[in-house]
Amino acid sequence: MHRRDALKLLALIFLGGGSSACGTGEGIGAGMASKGRTIVIGAGLAGLAAARELRHNGHDVVVVEARDRIGGRLWTSSAWPDMPLDLGATWIHGVRDNPMTDLADTLQARRLVTSYDKLATYDANGQLFTDAEAAHREAIGNQVRMALHNAQQRDADVTVRQAVAALTQRLQPSLAATRLLNFVVSSEIEHEYAASAHRLSAHWYDSADDFEGDDALFVRGFQVITDYLATDLPIEFSQVVKEIFWGEHEVRVFTEKMTFAADRVVVTLPLGVLQSNSVRFTPELPSAKRQALAALGMGVLNKCYLRFNQAFWPHDIDWLGHVSAQHGVWNEWVSFQRVAQMPILLGFNAADHGLEIEAWSDQQIVASAIETLRIIFGAGTPQPSAYQITRWATDPFARGAYSYNALGSTPSMRDTLAMPVDAKLFFAGEASHSAYFGTTHGAYLSGLRVAEQILEL
């Protein structure tokens, strides 16, 4: 049995025992009063999904949100009225059988499909890859994947970077090969999992499942989903939670402004917020849950949207790759010209470099982006007419983009994080889904899971 399969089996057994324990509460009579009141902390996708499901089943629910908007790490900007842009999650990843697709179909929400096949890759000098360079890059990519496969067969876990160390050493005499290796690690792994190869677990970095099919983005942004889920929900905005008191029969949630009382609370705070200890639990959480919070990682993936008067790059491609001289610097770009007929480029920075540039000014970030584009498209590359930039790691209500499996963690820790405590504390959010962490569908499904746990009480 593969290491991952064995771990999932143990997790299912563990969860099964936990579910039975949750069902040992007092008998439930008819009427809303007997069902009690639930506080949902966080109006992101997980919180909205949980609150909507509970309310539709007759439960008394209130959503407490620190921001002045819904969505959390789903955030559609309307700064450019003719092109809503998602500053957080953007795509339905794998549209086939994806619950996000089902929601979008229900709303008849228009979507655009981007294709990884429509890709142009440029070398460090800005030259389009030749067939030979493309073959060389694919060969190095295969070697990276083989090194990681071999690392996953060993008992002792190491980081992704340690797993490819021997390959790195072998390629080092060639500057071009070394840059290609770093490009593969950055674009295929660090950007995908929002984490540094120096921190990602080689055993578990890719343990998530996925859905098949294309990736699709919303014409009006992901807000069409969150707006739908939030319909008729009572939401208290600008309520920054400071403490959750659950030691007695009644649960109390203390914010900077007021106190909320209920029978139970659903915590959908991002992993980074929970790790920051900005919210106190009284009594403290069980040790297994605290260990899981400490071991899992919160990643960084930031966006820089650049708008131009007209597109100066190929109109028939969706993705641009650049083998930068410095590891992880502006390796990946998305063009909105083909799919939306908009002269907009989206540049990504992840992991260490994504965190580093959060301390830069907007002007420094844009200047760095334009410097890379001028390597590719020449000195005549114009300045953008407008830009939009994210800084998720320093956002106090996110403290990162999404979670990853760090060295020292295992997927079963996400199941531990998801377990209810004394039928009072319930946990949801992408970090609590062992199969679909780091995704919108993972967050949504975790909210439905929590609702089901509560409905079974």
Beta strands, then each sheet from edge to edge (+ up, - down):
strand 1: 37-41
strand 2: 60-64
strand 3: 76-77
strand 4: 85-86
strand 5: 91-93
strand 6: 111-114
strand 7: 119-122
strand 8: 215-218
strand 9: 235-236
strand 10: 241-245
strand 11: 251-255
strand 12: 259-262
strand 13: 264-267
strand 14: 280-282
strand 15: 297-298
strand 16: 301-307
strand 17: 319-322
strand 18: 332-335
strand 19: 344-350
strand 20: 386-389
strand 21: 403-404
strand 22: 425-427
sheet 1: 9+ 2+ 1+ 13+ 22+
sheet 2: 3+ 4-
sheet 3: 5+ 8- 6+
sheet 4: 7+ 17+ 18- 19+ 16- 20+
sheet 5: 12+ 11- 10+ 14+
sheet 6: 15+ 21-
end
